Amino acid sequence: MKPLQPVAPRARLLLGLAFFALFIAVWAAATLGGFVSKTFLADPLSMLKSGWVLLTQMGFAVDIGMTVWRVVGGFAIAALLALPLGVLMGAYKPVEAFFEPFVSFARYLPASAFIPLLMLWVGIGEAQKLAVIFIGSFFQLVLMIAVQVGGTRRDLVEAAYTLGVSDAGLLRRVLLPGAAPAIAEILRMVLGWAWTYVIVAELIGASSGIGHMITDSQALLATDQIIFGIIVIGLIGLVSDFAFKAANRRLFPWAQL
């Protein structure tokens, strides 16, 4: 093992699975061995049994679907609006000078702090959940995309101008293709943050969703159900993460070279 030395895909998969196996083994030893009270931390077997009950008898699949819909909806709206603004800010310095101070200010505002205001403005329906995800994702996306586009290699820009490209052509043929793989990675990372925002939004004023189930379980001290809900979030996030990576490799093969 050497610094920055690549790992074979098979070895990477085995190492990742090994960590999960070690984590579950330590968890099982701590709970089933009696070192930690089940009131504070359920064991893996109890968690799986409660998860099965949630899915088969308590309609938890509907809660999962609602949460996924909220994440996808709010994040998609944020990405659709942040992408063109971020590209313009990165490509044109006057646009960046106009928007960047406010975007930098707004990205430090915690999305959860807006929940009381959003409940007053749009109620406790779906609009409130989507708005929380939008606020939490939009400003981060805009700034990260702008930085990526603005960091395009100057020699490529100068070579394009030497060949007679127009400003619009530079944006279409140099800036966007050069930044596209990194922008896709930015979208993948910020999608993970969107999950934290939706769960916070569902903890307050929601009648469905994974966060709502976790709140109800907390009132009953049902740590097995809470842990199952958390694990479901992690599994969905892991699947979406792998899907993003696979799509990025297919769409931007030159970035893998």
N, C-alpha and C positions, 0 to 999 in steps of 0.2 A: 504494500500500500504506500503510494507516494502522493505528495500534494498535487492536486489538480489532475491526477491520472484518471482517465475515464473508467467506468465500471461497465462490464458487459450487461446487456439487458437481463439475461437469466440470473446473473449474480445480484443485480439490483432488486429483482423481484423477490429472490430468496431472502435477501437481507431485510427488505421491508416486511415480509411475512414473519420473519424471525422476531422482529421487534414486537409485532402484534401478539405473537405467541407468548413472548416473555411478559408482556404487559398483562395479559389475561391470567397467566400463571401466578404472578405476584398478587393480582387482585383476588383470585380464588384462594390463595394461601392465606391472605390477610382476613378474608371474610369467613370462609368455611373453616379456617383454623381457629376462629374465635378471638382473633386479635383485635378486630374492629366490630362494634355492635352493628347488627343489621338495621337498627333504627337510623343509624347515620350513613351506612353504606351497604346496600343490598349485595348479595353474592351473584355471580354470573348466572347460575341456574334459576334463581328466583326472578332475576331480571328477564330472562328469556321466557319464563312461564307467564309473567305479567304482560310482556310484549305480545305474546300469542293471544291472551285474553283481550288486550286492547284492540288488536287487529280483527279478531273474529267476533267479538261480542259488543264492543263499545264504539265501533265506527271510527277507529283511529286512522284508517286509510283515507277517509274524507278529510280529516284534519291535515294529513300529510299533503294531500292534493291542494288544499286551500293555501297552505304555506308555500308550496312550490309555485303556485300560480302568482301569489303576491310577490315573491322574490323575482320571478321571471318578468312579471309585468312592470314592477317599479324599476328594476335594473335596465330593462329594454328601453323604457322612456328616457332614463338618465343617459344611457349610451347613445341613443339616437340624437339627443340634443348636445351632448358633450363632445361627440366626435367632430362635427364640423366646426364648433367653436374652438376646440383645442387645436385643430389643424390650422385655422386662421391665425390664432394667437402665436403658434410656432412659426408660421411662415411670414407673417407681417408684423414687424416690431411695433408700429403704431397701434395695431389692434391689441397686441400684448400689453402695451403701456396703458391702454384704456381699461382693460378688463382685469389684468393681473392683480392689482392691489385688492380689489374686492374679492376676487376668487381666493386669494391667499388668506384673506380675513375670514371668509365664509367657511373654508375647509376646516378651520379649527373649532367651529361651532358644533357641539355634539348633537347629533340628530335626535337623540332621546330627549333633549331639553325642549324640543319643539312639540312634543306630544301633547302637553296641555293646551297649547295654542291651537294645534291642528284639530283637537277635539272640539274646540270652540268654533273654529272656522268651517270645518267640513263634517263634524260629527265623529262617530266612532265606527263608521262603516269602512268599506274597502278603500275609499279615497284617502282616509287617514293613514292606513298601512302603506299604501303606495307612495304617499307623500314622504313618509319617514325614510323609506328606502331611497327615494329620489334625492332627498336632501343629503343623506349620508354618502351617496355614490357620485352624484353629479359633479360637485366641485373637486373631488379627488381626481376624477377622470379627466376633467378639463385641464387641470394643471399638469398632470403626468403626461398626457398626450401632447400638450404644448411643449413641454421640455423635450420630449422625444423627437418631435418634428423639428424643433429649433436646433437640435444637436446633429442634424445631418452633416455629413462630411463636406467641408468647404471646397475641397478639390473636385468633388462630383458636381457641385453647383457651378463652379467656374468652368468646368469642362462642358457642361450642358449649355451655358451661355455662349461659350466659344463656338459651339456647333450651331448656334442660332436659335435656340429654343426660346419660346415666349414665356412670359410669367405664368400663364395658365398651364402651358406645357411643362414647365419646371415643376409645378405643383403636382400635376397628373403623372408625370413620367419619372420624376426623381424623388421628390420629397415623400409622396405617399407610398410608392413601392419600397423605398428604403426604410421607412418607419413602420410599415404594416406589420411585420412579425413582432416587433416590440409592442405595438399598440394591442395586438391580440393577446400578448402576455399580460399587459396592463388590465385588459378586460377580464382575463382569468383571475387575476389577483383581487380586483375590486369586487368581483362577484362573490368571493369568499367573505368580504366585509359585509356585503348586503345581507347575508344570512344573520349576522349579529343584529342588524337593525330590525329585521322583520320579527325576530324573537322578542326583542324589547318592545316592539309595537304591539305584539300579541299578548304580552303580559298585562297590558292595561286596556280595558274596554273591548275585549274580543270575546266572541262566543264560539269561535272555532279556531283551528290551527294548532300546531305543535306547542307554541308558547302558551296557549290557553290550557292545553292538557297538562303542561308542566305546572302551571299555577294551581289548577285543581288538585294535582297530586301533592303539591307542597303543603296544601292545607290539610291533607290526610296523612302527612308524613310518609307517603308512598315513594320511598327513594328508588325502589325497583322500577316504577313507571317513569320517574324523572330521568333515571339513567338510560332507560330504553329510548326515551324521546331524544336525549342528547346524542346517543349513538346513531339514531336514525338520521339526525341532522348531519352528523359526520359522514355517514355512508353516502347520503345524497350528494354532499359536497365533494366527496372523493370521486364518485362517479362522474359528476360534472367536470371535475378537474381533469380526469383522464380523457374525457370527451373533448375538452378544449385543447389539450395537448395533441391528441390525435388529429383534430381538425387543423391545428396550426401546422403540423408536419405535412399534411396533405396540401394545404393552401399555399404554404411558403416553404417549398423544399430547399430553396437556395439558402435559407437561414440556418439549415442544419449542416451546411458544408463547413 
